[in-house]
């Protein structure tokens, strides 16, 4: 179940919320005026997601090149 807090509540208890993010891998959704305004993640969790995304993008590029029977240098894929 996603955790949702208002921007006002987040300001009041930022330290506690940051500590809670460290303990879980869940995102914290922040609303402002009744609408979703931001998503907050622990920095290590964010870095892991970015690493996973880059790996998947590289894998997809390699698969597409293989389907097209195109030889692509690994350095080009990593760009």
HUPERA-V45764 format. One record per backbone hydrogen bond with DSSP energy under -0.5 kcal/mol. NH is the residue of the N-H (numbers start at 1). CO is the residue of the C=O. Records with the same first field share a line. If there is no record, write none. Layout:
NH=CO + CO
This chain:
3=27
4=2
5=29
7=31
10=6
11=7
12=8
13=9
14=11
17=13
18=14
19=15
20=16
21=17
22=18
23=19
24=20
28=40
29=3 + 27
30=38
31=5
32=35
35=32
37=30
38=30
40=28
46=42
47=43
48=44
49=45
50=46
51=47
52=48
53=49
54=50
55=51
56=52
57=53
58=54
59=55
60=56
61=57
62=58
63=59
64=60
65=61
66=62
67=63
68=64
69=66
70=65
72=70
76=73
77=73
78=74
79=75 + 76
